[in-house]
Amino acid sequence: MPPPITPLEQSKDDHDDLVFLEEHPAAPAVAGARNVWRVMIIDDDEDVHSTTTFALGNLDMQQRPLEFVHAYSAGQARELLKHESEIAVILLDVVMEQDDAGLHLVRYIRETLNLADVRIILRTGQPGYAPEIDAIRDFDINDYKTKSELTRIKLFTTVTAAIRSYEQIRKINDSRRGLNQIVHASTQLMALHGVQNFASGVLTQIADLLGQDSNGVLCVQECPDDGCHELMVMATAGSYRHLDNTTLCNVEHKHIYDAMELTLGQRRNVYGPDFITLYFAGKASRDFVAYLEVGRAPTEIDERLLEVFCSNVAVGLDNVELVTHLHNAAFYDQLSKLPNRTRLVEILDATLSGPARDDATLSLVDLDHFAETNDALGHQFGDTLLVAVAGRLQTQLGGQLTVARIGGDIFCVLGDSSQVNPANILALFQHPFSIDGQDVQLSATLGLVRLGEHEGSGADALKDADIALKRAKSQQRAGHFYFSRSMGVEIRERVRMMHALRTAFGQNQLFVVYQPQIDLATRRPVGAEALLRWQTPDGKFISPDRFIPIAEYSGLIIDLGEWVMRTACRELVDLRKAGHQNFMMSINVSQVQFRHPHFLEMLRKALEDTGAPPEFVELEITESMAMEEPDLLIKMLAQIKQTGVSIAIDDFGTGFSSLSYLQRLQIDRLKIDRAFVTEITGSARGSSIAEMVIQLGRNLGLAVIAEGVEDERQAQILQALGCPLAQGFLFARPMTATALNGWLSNDALEGAA
């Protein structure tokens, strides 16, 4: 590691083809002062130290050579700065021991050590750790560069500018009033939001620095390189306030215009006997210029103060414009100019914490079938229509309202309940919108939340309104629905369960169990039904009645169902290898899974990949599924039957089957629901429904199986009625694959003996 101090050395080998300024002999030493400019390099990369000293070591700046002080960490820099004096410039890395070590060091230098004169140039190889806007706004630095952009010439230029700034500050150090005012002015300006406020603040601070009244104007020249001769007024003060929101030209206000043009042309400040014009170099072909009346000509020290001030303000003007632009992009919809979702949440938070909360209502306004209009008439037409809707919501509901656009065709209205209510909002859509000579009739659906009844943040209120909107859209278009607390509990529990289920599936908390199916005559097992189970890490079981609907609602059932199918098919293959050849595996299929366009492909692939014989695989579908779209189901079942897989209708008797459709469905087995099995011994109706299903199966040539058999009496009655198969706790509870294999080999044989 190089020593902390690097004396001036002559470069022995310079392969860089950049041309350097001619070196000058050092100026005579000043009593009590070093005859060098001291530059501290703070970086944890030794190469950065060597390349920096190589680039600058043989150059004079302001007729003095450079002396380098090296620190290889923020901690080492802190120790060196306690006793090192007259540091003119600090070249500081952002990322060292920590991602923001450099930024913390800036605060230490300025606030703890009170080193206000030293110029700090922030350098970074990883700009994402300290965005330029945030760093310049939040930290007292003088420049911010990425290491990749600092070529030798740019490094020389940057350090030279910093040293000049340092030299000026040192020279006017005897004028503490001026320096303190500059610091105060910079702080005051950085606290201002918006370009116009910042520009007005600049005029005020210039007048304060000169100790004179503020009478002036600040303008921006948009395109100086393109021969632009119009100056846009950004801010005015005093006797020039009548120029607000105007454009200066060379006819009106000729003396101001000429003075500004001279300053812009020469790119420097101009000091007249009764006026001054100040030049602020901007970026992207935008330069700023200020004109102020003065009662006395500025002194040399005033001019130097203004030079320093202008160098700071030039960066500030550029940055505040950029920040304003970014603020608008972040918080306002660019099409309608309305607040966007982010800004609306801020407004909601403020409303919820204020007195207007009790009477306020939030309403989402979703345009019905807007996508069809957009597709039919074009996106430009659709954009114009959205702007028209925004205008009507803003102008015709009354004052003191917030109207926002939070989605493609979703607006939001926030305000007093007397104005924000379904009758008022829906009435706005009774008349068509005239767009490009065409009348377009729109309708809207509303989801509303009364903030007085709401508990939570603005973001929560917006979610609640969205829940109400979804409920309204599920009922009818052009309607509305108010959010209620019970809806929120239901939805949030569903969302919580959905996230937990996804996590559980990924962490193997879900598993398949198998409930044997028994031949009632021989009491031997003939098959098993595959059932999905969920056990949490703390040992608790989540009921399938709770998580299966969530899986269907979220779409996770597609992946879950395929996994269960493959798992059950693999278990069937293992059982056959263990000698259980005539064993049927029943697999439940949900409606969402069954309707998936690739379900048939999933089934075929599962059979192919696992080697499971399709003639011993049975898919169970519910009766309600069978009857919802029977014509579609008939076609689907025909394709499934071609694979060799058999079909059973689960929970038969609980729906309202059409016997004509039942005859057309290519099914193999009916499953008597457990509710009817229970009635065999526990109801006055006795076995009537179970007997009917058994008889129906016999007449249609279908096999029949009863589920939920829990006692011997039920089994005997079912057998007497002619039901051949059954499953239930009487015979076996659902068990794991390993337990099933052992049960089939031992317990089942003993039970049949």
N, C-alpha and C positions, 0 to 999 in steps of 0.2 A: 504494500500500500504506500503511495507517495506520501511525503511529509506534509504536515498541515499547511506550511507556507511554501509557495513556489516562487522563487525569485525570477526576475526577467531572464529568459534564455533566448538565444538566437536559434531559430529553426534551422536544422541542418539539412532537412530533406523535405521539400514542399512539392508534392505532386498535384496539388489542386491547381486547376487552371484559372481560378478566380484572380482578378487583379485587385491588389490592395492599395490603399492610400499611401502616399509617400510618407515615410517616417520623418518626424521632426525631432530635433534635440530637445531634451527635457528643459522646461523652464527653470530658472533659478529657484532654489529652495526658499520657501517663505518661512520666516522665523516662527517656530512653534507648530509648524505643520509638516506633514510628510510630503515628499516630492513625488508621490505616486498616487494613483487611484487604486484603492483596495477593493478587490472583488472577491466575495466569498462564494464558493461553489459547494452546494449541499446536495449530494446525490450518493446513493448507495452503489452506483455502478462506476468502477474505476475508469472504464473506457470513456465515460462522459467527462470525467475530470481531465484526462489526458487530451481528448479531442478539443475540449474547450480551451485549455491553455495553449495547445498547438495552434488553434485558430486565431487567438487574440494575443499571444505572448509577445510577438515581435512588433506590435502596433502601438502607436501613441494615440491617445485620445485627449483632446483639449490640451495638447502640448505636454502631456505627462504620460509616462509608461504605466503599465498595470502591474500590480502585485496581487497574487492569488492566495487566498486562505481556503484550505480544504477541510470539509467535514463529510464523513461517510455515513452519517445517520443523523436523525433529528436530535437524538440525545447528545451526540458529540457536538452538534452545532450549538445546542443550548449552553454547554459548558464553555465553548470557545467565545461565544458572544458575551459572556459575563466579563471578560477581560480584554477582548480585542476591541480596538477603537477605530474610529474613522473608516468604518466599512461604508463604501459608497453604494455598492450594488450587491444584491444577493441573487444568485441564480439558484432557484429552489425547485427540487423535484417534489411532485405531489405524493407519489407512492413510495414509501420506504419501509420502516418497520411495520407500519399498518397502512391500509389503503388511503387514509387521510392524514398521515403523519405530517405532510408538508403543510396542510391547511391549519392543523393545530399549532404548528411552529409559527405560522404567520401571526396568529393571535398572541402567542407568547412574546414574539418580537415587539409587536405593537403595544400590547396592553401591559405585560409584565415588565419588560425591559424599557418600555417607553421610547423606543427608537423610531422616531417619526420621520427622520431625514432620509434614512437608508431607503434606496429604491429596491423593491422586491419584484423580480420577474419570475413568475411561476412557469415551470416547464414540466411537461408530462409526456410519457410515451403511451399512456392509457387514458385517453380523454374521458372515457365513460365514468371514471371514479370521481371526477370533479368537473361537471359540465361548466363550460366557460361562463354562461350567463350567471349561474349560481355563484361561481367563484368570484367574479368581478363584483357582483352585487353584495355578497355576504362577507367578503374579506378585503382588507386594505392592501391590495396589490396594485402594481403599476402596469403590468402587462401579463399576458397569459398566452403561451405558445406551446404547440406540440413540438416534440423534439424533431420530428420528421420535417417540419417546415423551416427549421432554423439552419439554413445553409450558412456558410461562413460570412457571406455579405450580410445576410439578414441578422445573424448573430451580432456582427459588428455594428450594424445600424441600430439594433435594439439596445445593446449595451451603451453605445454612444449617446443615444437619446436619454437613457436612464442617467448616465453620468452628467449630461448637460442639465438634466432636471435637478440632480443632486447638487451640482455646483451652484445653480441659481438659488436653490433653497438655502445653501450654506451662506451664500453672499448676502442674502436678505434676512439672515437669522437675527440681525439686530432689530428688525421690525417684527416683533412678536405679534403685534396687533394684526398685521397682514397674514402671517402664517396661521394664526389661530382662526382668523376669519375664513381662510381657505378650507381648513379642516372642517370648520363648522358648516360652511357652505356645501361642501361635498356630502357631509352627513345629511344635511337638510334636503339636498336634492335627491339623494338615494332613497329617502323616505317618501318621495312623491310618486304617485302612480299615474301613468298615462303621459303621452307625449306632450299634450298641451300644458298640463300642470308642471311637468319638468321644464319645458321651455319658459313658462312664466317665472318659475323659480330661478332660472338662469339670469333673467333680466333683473330680478330683485337682488340676487346675490352680487352681481356686478356693481350695481349702485351702492350696495353696502360696502364693498371693498374700496370704492372710491370715496365713500362718505358723502354721496350726493343723492339727490332725488332720482327716482326711477322714471325716466321718460324715454321710451325706446320701442323697438320692434325687432323680432327675431324671425328670420325667414329661412326657407330651404330652397336650394336650386336643384331641381329633380335630375336634370340631364346636362350638366355643363359641357360634356364632350360632344354633344350633338347640336350645339349652337342654340341651346335653350336660352331665352331671354326673359322668362317669367319667374318671379320670385314669389313662392307661396308663403303667406304670413302664417306662422305657427303660434306666435304669442305677441302681445302688446302690453305696454305699461304707460301710465300717466296720460299725457296729452295725445298719445298715439292710439288710444283704445278704439277710436273710430275705424281703425284699419283691420279690426278683427274680421276673420273669415273673408279676406279679400286677397287679390293678387296684385303685386306691385308691377308696374311697367315703366317704360322710359318716357311716358307722357305725363301721367300723374305722379306726383311726389318725386319729381325729377332729381332733386338734390339727394334724397335718400337712396334712390335707385342707383345714381351714379357712384355714390360713395360705396355702396355694397358691391357694385360691379367691379370697381377698382380693387377692393379687398379680395374678391373671388378670383380676379384675374392675376393678382400678385400672390395669392395664397398666403397672405400674412395680415397681421393687424395693422390698421392705419389710424394714426392719432392726429386729429385736427385741433384747431384752437378752441372750437366749441362743440366738437363731436368726436366720437371714436367709433370705429367699426372693427369688430372682432371676427376672426376667421376660425371656424371649427371644421377640420377636415373629416368628412364622413366616408362611408364605404359605399360600394355599389353605385358610383356616379351620383352621390348625393352629398353636397356640401352645405354647411349651415353658416349663416352670417348674422351678426347682431349689429344694430345701429342704436347708439345712445347719445342723447344730448348731454353735454357737460358744462358746468358753470366755470370750470377752470381746466387748463390743460393738465393731463396726468404727469406726475413726476416720473423719474427713471425707476424708482422703486415701485410705483404704481404699475408701470408698464411690465416690469418683471413679474409682479404679482399676477397681472392679467395673463401673461404668457403661461405661467404655471396653471392658473385656473382654466384657461382655454384647453390646455392639453388634457386635463382631467375631464372637462365637460364634453370634449369631442367624443371620447369613448362613451361617456354617459348618454349622450344624445343617440348615438348608434344603438346602444344596448337597450335604452328605454323604448325605442321604436320597435326593436326586435321583440322585447318582452311584451309590449302591447300587442304586437301581431300574434305572438304565441298565446297570450292570454285570450285573445278573441278566438283563436283556433281551438283552444282548450275548453272554453266555457260557452261558446256561442255557435249555433248552427250556421254554417256558411251560406246555405241557400236562403233561409227565411230570416236570418239575423236574430232569431229568437234565442233565448237561453237554451242550452242543451241539457242532457241528463245530469252531467256533473254540476253545472251551475244550479239546476233546479234543486238538487239535493242540498246544496248550501242554503238556498232560499227556504227550503222546507225546514232545515235545522233551525234557522233564525226564527221562522214563524212558530215552530213548536216551543221555543223557549221564550216567546213574547206574549203579550196580552191578547193578540189577535187569534190565538190558538182555538179558544173555545167556540168561536163562531165561524171557523174556517173549514172549507171543504176542498179536497183535492179530487180532481176528475181526470181520468185518462179518456181521450177521445180517439177512438180507432175508426178510421174511414173504412167503410164496408166495400169489399171487392175493388179496392183501389188498384191492385196489381193487374186486374183485367183491363181497367181503363188505361193504365200505363202501357201495357203491352199492345193494346189496340190502337192507341193514338200517338204513341211515342213518348220517350222519356222527357224530351224538352217540353212537350205539352203537359206531361205529368208534373214536372217541376213548377211550371206556371200555375197549375191548379193547386199545388201545395202552398205556394205563396199566397194565392187568393184565399184559401182556407185560413191561413195564418192571419191575414189581414182582417177577415170577418170576425174571427175569434177575438182579436185585439180591440176592434172598434165598436162592436155591437153588443158586447156583454156588459159594458159599463166600465168605469174607471177603477183604479186601485186593485187591478188584477194582475197576476203573473201568467203569461201564456208562454209555453215552452214547446219545443219539438224534440222528442226524445227517441224517435225511431223513424223509419222510412215514411210511414203513413200514420204515425201515432203522435198526437199532440197532448198537451197537459194544460189544464186550467186550474189555478189556485187562487182562492179568494173567499170573500164572505159567502156564507151559504145562501143568502138571499139572491145572489147573482149566480153562483156556481151550483146549479141544480139541473136535473134532467130536462125539465120543461124548457128552461131558458136555452140550454145548449142545443137540444135536439130541434128547437124551433129555428135555429140558424140554418138548418139543412133542409127546410121546407121549400126554400126558393133555390132555383138552379144557379150555378156559377157560370158566368159568361167568360169563356176563354177563346181568344182568337176568333170571335164571331160565332162560336158554338156554345149552346147552353148545355151544361153538364149537370145532371141531377145526382147528388151524392146523399148517402145516409151514413150514420155513425152509430157505433155501439159504445156505451160508457161503462166504466168501472170507477166507483166513487168511494172515498174514505172521509168520514167526519173526523177531523183532527182532534176535536175535543174528546173523542172516545178512543183515540189512538195512544198506545204506549210504545215508545221506541224512538228510533232516530228517523231522520228524513228518508234515508235509504229504505228503512223498514216500511214507512208509509207508502213509498212508491211500490214496493213489493206487494203490499196489501191491496193497493189499487189495481195492480196487475192481476192478482188473484180474483178480485171482483170482476174485472174485465173478462177473464177467461170464463168465469161462471156465466156472465151475461151472454157471451158469444156461444156458449154451449146450449143456451135456451132458445135464443132467437136473435137475429140481426136487428139493428135499429132499436135495440132495447137498452136497458141499464140494470145495474145491480150494485147495491151498497155492500161494502165489506162488513162482516160481522166477526166477532172474536172467535166464535166456534169454527168459522172457516179458516181462520189463521192457524188455530191449533191443529186442525186436520191437515192442512197443507204442509205446515212446518214439520209435523210428525212424518208425513209421507216423504218429504225431502230428506229428513234425517235418516229415515229407514233406507232410502234409496242409496245414499252415500255409504251407509254402513254395509248394505248388501254388496255393493261393488267392491268394497274393501274386503269383506268376508270371502267373496268369490276368488279374489286375487290372493288371499292368504290361506286358502284351502280349509276354511272353516265350514264349508258346505260338503256334504257327503251323501252317498246313496245307500239306502237300506232296502231290504227285500222282505215282503210279507208273503209267506207261502200260500198257495192255493191248493185246496184238498179235494180229492174225490170222496164224496160223502159215503159211497158204498164201501170202498176199501179202506178209507181213511189214509190213503197214501198221497204224498205231494205230487202234483202234476205240473206245477208252475209257480211263478212268483210275480208279484207286482213291484216294480221299482219305484221307490218313493224318495223324494228329496228332503233332506233335513239340514238344519242350520244350528250349530252349537257355538256360542260365543266363547272367547278365551276364558271367561270366568265360570264356564260350565253350564250356563243357562241355555235352554233350547228356545228358539223362536218358532212359533207356530207357522206352518205353511199357509194357513188361512190369512196370516198377516203379510208374509213376505212375497208370496206368489203374485198377488195383485200388483204389488209394487214393481216386481220384476216385469210383469206384463206392461204396466204403465210406462216404465222407463225404457223398454225395449231390451233390457238385459236378458229377458227370457229366451231370446234367440240363441245367445251364446250358452246360457245355462241349459236350455233344452237340448242343444246339440251335445253338450258335455254329458248330460244324463244318459242320452241315447247311446253314445259311444261307451260309456262306463257299463251300462246294463248289457250291451252286446258283448263286451269283453268278458263280463262275468258269465254270460251264457256259454261262451266258448270254453271258459275254464271249467264250468260245471260238466260240460259234455266230455271234456278230457278226463274228468274225475269219474266218469261212468254213468252220469245222469243224462242219458241220450234223449229220452222222450220228455223233455222239460220245456215248458213254454215261458217266455219272458214277456211280461206286459209292461208297456211304457206309456205313461201319460203324455199327451200332447195338448198344449194350450191353444186357445183360439188365435192368439197373436203369432205364435210359432207356426201354426198350421197354415196361416194366410201368408206367411213370408214367401216371396217369389222364388227363393232358392231352397224351400223346404224339401222338395222332392230330391233335389241334388244332394242335400245334406243327408237324407235317409240312405240314398244309394251309396254315397261315399262311406258312411258309417258301416254299412253292411260289408262293403268291399274291403275297407281297411282292417276291420276286426275279424273278418271271416265268419261272422255269425250266420247261421242258416236262416233265411227269411221265413221259412215255413214254421219256425219256432219263435218268431217274433210277432208280437201283437201290439198294435197301437190303440190306446184308449182315448176316445173323444167324448165330450159331454153331449147330452141330448140337446141342450140349448144351442150348441155349435151346429149340430146336425140340422136343426130346423131354421136357423137364422137365414141362411142362403142355400137352401137345399139344391137348387139347380147347379150352383157352382160346386157344391160339395160332391154331388154325384159325379161330375167330371173328374174332380180331384181324387176321389176314392177309387175310381176306375184306374187312374194312373198308378196309384199306390198299390192296388191289387196286382198290377203287372209285375211288381218287384217280388211278389210271393208272400208279402207280409199280410197278416190278417188284421181285421178291424173289429173293435168292440165299442159299444155305446155305454159309457159310464153313467151312473146316477139315473138309470132309466126309470121313468115313471114320475120324475120330479118336474118334467117339462110338459109341453103340450104337443106331442108328436102327431103328425099327420100319418095315418096308416098307409095312405097311398104313396107318400114319399118314402116311408119306411120300407115298403116293398121294393122300391127302385134303388135304394141304397145298397151297395155291395158290402154288407157287413156280415160278420161271422158270429158275433156273440152279443147278448144283452146282459147287463150287469144290474141286478136288483139293488137299489139304494138301501143303505143301512137303516134309514128311517122306516122302511116297510118291513125289514127283517125284525126290528124292535117291536112293531105292531103285532107280530104273529102271536106273542105271548102277553103283550102289555096293552092291548086295546080291545074294545068291544067289537071293533070291525074285524078283528082276528086277522086271518091270512088272506083276505079277499084280494088285495092289490098284488101281493107276492104271487098268489095263485094265478091271477090274471096274466102277469108277465111270463110266468112259466108256461102257461097254456099258449100265449101268443108266440113265444119262442118255438114251441113244439110245432105250431101250425105253420110258421114261416121257415121252419127247418134251421133254426138258429140255436146255438148252444146258449145255456143260461148259467150264470154264476151269481151267488149271493154274497154280499160283503157285510162286514160288521157282525158276524155271528159270534156271540159271546157266551152262550150257555148251551148245554147239551139238548135241552128241550127245543130250542130253536133249530138246531141241526136235525133233530129227528123229524120235526114237522116239515122242514124244507125237503128232506129226503122222501117223506111220505107224499108230498105234493108233486114229486117228480123232478126236483131240482138236483142236478147231478154234482155240481161243484159249489164250493164255498170257501171263504177266507174270513179270518177274524181272530180275536184274542183267544177264543176257545182252543184253536189249533196252534197258533204261534203269533207272537208279536213281531213287528218288523225288526229285522236283524241285519247286521253287517254282512258283507260278503264272506268273510272268514267264518263267522258264526253260522251262516246259512250252509256252508259246505260241511261243517261239522254236524249240524242238525240233520241234514239230509243223510249223512252217513250213519248216524247213531239214533238220535231221538225219534226221527220219523219212522225208522224201521221198527223200533220198539213199540211205537204207538199203533202201528198197523198189525202187530203180532197178535 
